[in-house]
Every structure is written in structure tokens, then in C-alpha cells.
Amino acid sequence: MNEFSDRLLTEVQRKTRIFKFRPLTIVLVPLAAILFQVYVPHFFPYLRYLELPLLVTVYFGLMRRQPIAGLLFGAGIGLAQDSLSAANQPLGMFGIVKTLVGYFAASISMRFDVDNPLIQFVLGFFFFFFHQFFYWVLSRALLGQQIDFDPQQTFVLGLLNAAVAVPLFMLLDKMKE
Amino acid sequence: MELLLNRYRNLTVLLVVIGAQLLLLAYQVKSNQDVRLVRVWAVTAVTPLARILEVVRRNTIGVAEDYFDLVNVRDENNQVKKELGRLKMENQFLKTELQTADRAQALQVFQSRTPSRTIAARIIGNGTGTNSKDVLIDRGSGSGVRRGMAVVTPDGIVGKVLASYPTASQVLLITDPSFAAGVISEKNHIHGTLKGTGQSKCKIDYVQNEERVDVGEAFYTSGEDRVFPKGLPVGTATVVRPGQTFKEIYVVPSGSQNGLEEVLVVLEGVHQDIPDAPAAASNDIYIMPPPKAKDGTAAAPDLPGSNLSTDADRLRERYKRIGEAQGHAFGEGRPGNFNLNPDEAKPPAAVPGQPSRSQPSGGQPSGGHQGAVSPLSPSTPAAGARPSITPKPGTAIVVPSDKPASPKITPKPVKPVTAPESTASPSNP
């Protein structure tokens, strides 16, 4: 057994490692993340690039280890984010993207030990990049919007979000039952 | 199905949730043309399918329909080809009829204008000889056609009747080697004999090398052969070169250039004028002034009415005056003194009751000024006077003038070859 194979979870381990949260936590944490996304950048513009709803979605998806739960969680957070976004922004864009993020996060958590901070950092960076890129694709494909996608900027912001994701996940771990 | 959904439950739920959000998105969003996105998606999703179905239908059902249509088209094409062939033949027939009508009209116009009495005939056959150039026409002795009659077209002569049968006649064409006719040139009225060569061209023989005939000059019948009336076109000279004895002149017959189908048989010919040559080709001949007298005195002025234009005239007048001065009558007795100056000698006294034999008639002066022609003036001499000498070679100058050189030839009726024909109207060719 090497280090990589040690990170692969068996079926028994996967079922035994499912974490549960209180319903209030499941409601309030995403709501707080969305409110932070909406109001905090108004006072601190440099925090505008911090995608807390995405990180929360990833966290709950990783911890639940159930794709359906993860995608429903991501869909809920995404639609809520859409509802609080600009009035000209149609509902469903963030919902679709975060649905996929929640689904893939839950699927990955079934295979890997996502409690490792390094893996969490990598997953945070990966899902941020995937979120931004897939949102750009959907905007061009479905809405026909000509928005720019800067890979370098996305890469840097992905690192920043991944750096934020690790302590955030450690903080949220405290809320487990 | 239930097993399938249970096995792929996660993926199924994912697709359902994604699909639901897409529908939600599509319901909200409107395109630039204010059309909801769901409608745009629906149309975009359906139209390619419809296009594919249409392509499939066109390539399957359409091909089948085209096949059945083509089966009918093939038959229709055959019918159209037959119809086209029939119309082409009909078109060709109508063109031929039109050309025939044009020729008939030309014949009729020519018939109405020519003073000769003619009858129209159609060529119905050719001769059987190898080198013979003869044709058969549908007019014979029953129509008044006799042997030796001229056969012409509005463009020129064609031949002459070689034999006349009751319903047809044999015509010897002018290209036959045995054919001959008298012709005359248009400009200088050079006479010659037209002969066939067996080829498309004819030869004009018996024209002296000294005679002047130009290439392109037209020839007309001269009427001397008593077959063709004078003035009918014969052809245009294409080759003119001097020969051993006579000129070699070849002409292209003008009567048979457009093909021979309808001709006119001249029942009673009437001579016509030779058309005038082009004005640019006409030349006037003027006489050089007479040389000065030997004694150094100027020549007698050629006044209008003077007939003393040459030395011979003046010498004759001098001797006449010498004779009058000596009372001598030429031709009688001994000759007088011809060295006597007539201006100094006085005539002897006239015998009463005997008129002088040397008295000029008409009371005209005896000087040599009467009837003289102006040496350089091209003006016409006095009425009734004419130049008494002919110009010597080398002393005549040629000056172009608009005056035609050829004299007018008035039509002269010739003796009809046959009895007068009452039915001069042309047959319907």
C-alpha cells in the first residue's frame, strides 16, 4: 500500500465516513455565504473575488459523499445566488454550475480521502476553475453573452479561493454532528 | 426501466435537476428578437431534425417520384424530338418556299420591266452527258419555246434552247464548251465572243491585245448572234491578260451565280441599251493644239466655226487662193505658179456674165479661220463642224470627265426568232 492507495477509500470506509449536519447548519451556512457574497464586497471590494457559496457547496458535497445530496445542495445554493444576483441575470446559471460542482464533489469524495488539507486545497482550486470556466461556457452558449475569460486571473483567483477553502473547511468541520 | 433508474440514480437525478434549471433559464431569457429562449431552443432543436427528415424524404421519396416522372419524361422527350424533327423539316420547307417565292418575284419584276417577251420556266432536270452543261426546263414547243431561243434570269443570260419538245426543252448552258454568244464590254464597248469552258467560268475570245479591258468590267450581250437581245448581263471579267493573238479574258457568269431553278425563255427579244459604265471610268479625249507654221508665224487661230485646224487644211486653202489669183481651176489645164504669194497677187478681171469658180459658197470668208477647233479648249466645235483629223498617237491627253464616253445605243427591235406569242404571262414557277 502506497500513499496514494491509502487515500482511496473502500466501500465500507466510504459509508462509515458520511458526515451529517444539523438542518439549521445546512440552511444558515449557505445563507451566510450568500449574504457574504452579496454584501461584503460592497464594503470590501477586493473580497469580491472570494466565492464563498462555491466553497460551501464543495464542502457539503465532499462531506455528504452522496451525489444526489450534493447536487441538490449545489442547486439550492446556486438558485439562491441567482435570485440575489443582478435583476438582468436569469435564474439558473449559478444553479446549473453549482449543481454540477456538488455532484462531482460528492462523487470525488466517494473515491478519495478528502479530509486531507492538501487535497482540499487542490479540490478547492479545481472546482473554482471549473465553476468559472463552465459559467463562461454557459453564458456564451445559452445566453449569447460575450464575456471575457482570463485563464491567468482565474488561476490566481483559484489559488486564493483554495487557500481560503482550507481554513474554511476546518471551520465548518466544527459544525459536524 | 426501474432497475436502470436505480442503477444510474445519481446521474438521472443530475440530469433531471440540470434539465429543470435549463427550462427555468429558457423560460426567463429572451433573445435579441424578444423571443423566449425556450422557443429559440425548441426551434433550433426541431429545425435540424426537420431538415434531416426533409433531406431523407427528398432523397428517397423524391427520387422515387423523379424516377416515375423521368419515365414519362423519356416518352415525352421522344415525342418532342420527333416534333422537333418535323418542325425542322417544315421550317426548311418554308425557307425553300420563301426563297422560291423571292426568285419568282424577281422573275416577275424582271419580266415586267424587260421589253422582250418572255415566258417563265422551271428547271426539271440535268443533262446526262459527262462534260455537257445542259438542263431540261418544263416549257416546250407547246408553250411557244423554239430551238435557239435565249434563256435568261434577272441576273444574266443562262443559255439557249438546244431542242424543244412538246412539254419540255433542253437548254444549253453558257458554261458548255460548245456554247458561243456575242458580247460587248461595258466601258469601251469591246466586242468579243463568249465561249463556255466546261468549268464555272467562261472565256471571251477574239478580243485584240490592243483593246482595253479591265478586270471587273462587266460584259453584256451584243445582239450580234441573233439569239440574245442586246444589253443582257453576261458576267464580270475576273482574268484579263494578253495572249498570243487575242486577249485571254475569263468572266464569271452572273446568271447562274445564285443557282438555277427558275429561268425565263425569251420568246421575242428586244435590244436594250448597254448600261453606262461608272462615271469614274469614263475618259474624254482632247486634241493637242496644231504645231506652228514653218514660216514662224503663229498658227491660224482656231476660232469657232473655222475648219482650218491642220497644215493640210491651210495648205489646201493657200493653193486655192493661188489658183483664184491666177484664174486657174485645179484639175483643168496646166498647173499654175504655186510659188506665187496669194496675198500680193490680184485675181484677173472677171468676165461679165461668168461667175467666179473659186467663189466660196454660202458667202463665207475664204480665210482659214472657219471651223477651227480650239486647241486646248474642250468646248464643242461649232454646230455641224467636226474635227477633220484624227489625233496622232502620242499627241492625245486623257483628262477624266463626267461625260460618258460611250455613245447611247437606242433599242432596236430585232427579228423575232419565233412567231409572236400571245401568252406572255409567266407561268407560276
Interface residues (C-beta under 8 A of the other chain):
Chain A: P67 I68 L71 L72 A75 G78 L79 P90 L91 G92 M93 G95 I96 T99 L100 Y103 S107 L142 L143 G144
Chain B: R9 N10 V13 L14 V17 I18 Q21 L22 L24 L25 A26 Q28 V29 S31 N32 L37
